[in-house]
Amino acid sequence: MSTNFGYSSELYLIEPQDIINLADASSDLASDVKCDDEIVVLLGNAKTQTPDILVKGRKMAQDALEMHKAYVPVRFVFKSNIATWNILPIFFKQLRQYFKFTNANVYHTSLKHLRELHIERGFRNAENAYDISKRWHISPEERVRKYTELKESLLSKGFDDKKPISIMLCRRCGIKDSVDDGHHRIGICVENDIDRIAIQFKAAGALPRFLQKIGLKILPRQN
């Protein structure tokens, strides 16, 4: 039985050293991943301590590092936890949570690049911080306190690799990637000209690759 793979809707600009640090996938696994991009990474699972592995592109990453290039474009692939016949969790968040996992490694990218992908679900700043919904309502005083503490910590200590921006692959309709957690940190970084950030990925399932490509042409941008 063949493995059902999901593919990131975006190419992410990643520091080449992060790619070089990965172990190589086996030849059998690499042949199973059908992807034309030059650098492809298969995500592991933090819970099971399964590391991310490099499907292809080591030479390109090494050449980029030697040429002092800041970033290389990377396609991220994951083994879907949702069977191809089980389409409901793809579209319903409550069901999707049972299949959701976080990858093992952390990667470094440019915030400017990340924002150009239009995968944020909104922009957070001091005025709308933690004003998410009636269900998660907190007082204005508490909102200010939490945002101020986060800002002061980020500006004094720098961006913490242990708290990366979380991006869920194929989050929207099994098609489009979307920032899952970290909108407040993104807002603070934008306002204070912090460009180098750490990211990590989450995933659950995705529509078949050919449907994803069609959907990307018609799905509205988020921002």
C-alpha positions in Angstrom: 0.0 0.0 0.0 1.5 3.3 -1.1 2.1 6.2 1.3 -0.2 9.2 1.1 1.9 12.3 1.0 0.9 15.9 1.5 2.9 18.8 0.0 3.3 22.4 1.3 1.4 24.8 -0.8 4.4 27.2 -0.7 8.2 27.1 -1.3 9.8 28.4 1.9 13.1 30.2 1.9 15.3 28.4 4.5 18.8 29.0 5.6 21.0 26.4 3.8 22.7 25.2 7.0 19.4 24.0 8.3 19.0 21.8 5.3 22.6 20.5 5.3 22.1 19.4 8.9 19.5 16.9 7.9 20.1 13.2 7.2 19.3 11.9 3.8 16.2 9.8 3.0 16.6 6.3 1.8 16.6 5.9 -2.0 13.3 3.9 -1.8 11.6 6.7 0.2 13.0 9.4 -2.0 11.5 7.7 -5.1 8.1 7.5 -3.5 8.0 11.3 -3.0 6.8 12.7 -6.4 8.1 16.3 -6.4 9.9 18.3 -9.1 11.3 21.0 -6.7 15.1 21.1 -6.3 15.1 20.8 -2.5 12.6 18.6 -0.7 12.3 17.8 3.0 10.1 15.1 4.5 8.8 16.1 7.9 9.2 13.9 10.9 7.2 13.8 14.1 8.3 15.5 17.3 6.1 13.3 19.5 7.7 10.1 18.2 11.1 11.7 17.9 11.2 11.0 14.2 13.6 13.6 12.6 13.0 15.5 9.4 15.0 14.1 6.5 16.3 15.4 3.2 14.7 13.8 0.2 16.8 15.7 -2.3 18.8 18.9 -2.8 21.9 18.5 -0.6 24.3 19.7 -3.3 22.2 22.8 -4.0 22.2 23.7 -0.3 25.9 23.1 0.0 26.6 25.3 -3.0 24.4 28.0 -1.6 26.2 27.9 1.7 29.6 28.2 0.0 28.3 31.1 -2.1 27.1 32.8 1.1 23.5 32.8 0.0 21.1 33.5 2.8 18.3 31.2 1.8 17.3 28.3 -0.5 13.8 27.5 -1.6 12.4 24.3 0.0 9.3 22.2 -0.5 8.1 20.4 2.6 6.4 17.1 2.4 4.6 15.0 5.1 3.1 11.6 5.5 -0.6 12.2 5.8 -2.3 10.9 8.9 -5.6 11.1 7.2 -6.6 8.3 4.7 -7.5 9.4 1.2 -11.1 8.2 1.6 -11.5 10.1 4.9 -12.2 13.5 3.6 -14.2 15.1 6.5 -11.2 15.8 8.8 -9.6 17.8 5.9 -12.4 20.4 6.1 -13.4 20.3 9.8 -11.0 21.6 12.4 -12.6 19.6 15.3 -12.0 16.3 13.5 -8.6 17.4 12.1 -7.2 17.9 15.6 -7.1 14.1 16.1 -4.6 13.7 13.2 -2.5 16.8 13.8 1.2 16.5 14.5 4.3 18.7 14.8 7.5 18.1 12.9 10.8 17.5 14.7 13.1 20.2 13.4 13.1 24.0 13.5 14.1 26.2 10.5 15.2 29.7 10.0 13.7 32.1 7.5 13.0 35.7 6.6 9.9 37.3 8.1 9.7 39.5 5.0 9.6 36.4 2.8 7.1 34.6 5.0 4.6 37.6 4.9 4.9 37.6 1.1 3.3 34.2 1.0 0.1 35.5 2.4 -0.4 32.7 4.8 -1.3 34.8 7.9 -4.8 34.7 9.2 -4.7 38.3 10.4 -2.3 40.9 11.8 -1.8 41.4 15.5 -0.6 44.6 17.2 -1.0 46.4 20.5 -4.5 47.6 19.5 -6.0 44.2 18.8 -3.7 41.9 20.8 -5.5 38.8 22.2 -8.8 40.1 21.1 -9.6 36.9 19.3 -13.2 35.9 20.0 -16.0 36.1 22.6 -15.1 32.6 23.6 -11.5 33.5 24.5 -12.3 37.0 25.8 -9.9 38.5 28.3 -10.0 42.0 29.9 -8.3 45.0 28.2 -5.8 45.2 31.1 -4.8 41.5 30.7 -4.5 41.9 26.9 -2.1 44.9 27.4 -0.1 43.0 30.1 0.3 39.9 28.0 1.3 41.8 24.9 3.8 44.0 26.8 5.4 41.0 28.4 5.8 39.2 25.1 7.2 42.3 23.4 9.7 43.1 26.2 10.9 39.4 26.2 11.3 39.3 22.4 13.2 42.6 22.3 15.5 41.9 25.2 16.3 38.2 24.5 15.8 38.1 20.7 13.7 35.6 18.8 13.6 32.3 20.8 14.2 29.2 18.6 12.4 27.2 21.3 9.2 29.1 20.5 9.1 29.1 16.7 6.2 30.4 14.5 4.0 27.4 13.8 2.7 26.9 10.2 0.2 24.2 9.4 0.6 22.7 6.0 -2.5 22.4 3.8 -4.6 23.9 6.7 -7.2 25.6 4.4 -9.4 23.0 2.8 -6.5 20.6 2.5 -4.9 23.0 0.0 -3.3 26.1 1.4 -0.7 26.5 4.2 -1.6 28.9 7.0 0.1 30.3 10.1 -1.2 28.2 13.0 0.3 30.1 16.0 2.6 33.1 16.4 0.6 36.0 15.0 1.5 38.3 17.9 5.2 37.5 17.6 5.0 38.3 13.9 3.4 41.6 14.6 6.0 42.6 17.1 8.8 41.5 14.7 7.3 43.6 11.9 7.0 46.7 14.1 10.6 46.3 15.3 12.3 45.3 12.1 13.2 41.8 13.2 13.6 39.7 10.1 15.3 36.4 11.1 12.7 34.1 12.7 12.4 30.4 13.5 9.5 28.3 12.1 8.2 24.9 12.7 5.4 22.9 10.9 2.3 21.1 11.7 0.3 18.9 9.5 -2.6 16.3 9.4 -3.7 15.6 5.9 -4.2 17.1 2.4 -6.2 16.8 -0.7 -4.6 14.8 -3.5 -1.8 16.7 -5.2 -3.6 17.3 -8.5 -6.6 18.8 -6.6 -4.4 20.9 -4.5 -2.8 22.5 -7.6 -6.3 23.2 -9.0 -7.5 24.6 -5.6 -4.5 27.0 -5.3 -5.6 28.8 -8.4 -9.0 29.6 -7.1 -8.6 29.8 -3.3 -8.7 33.5 -2.2 -5.7 35.0 -0.5 -5.9 35.4 3.3 -4.5 38.9 3.4 
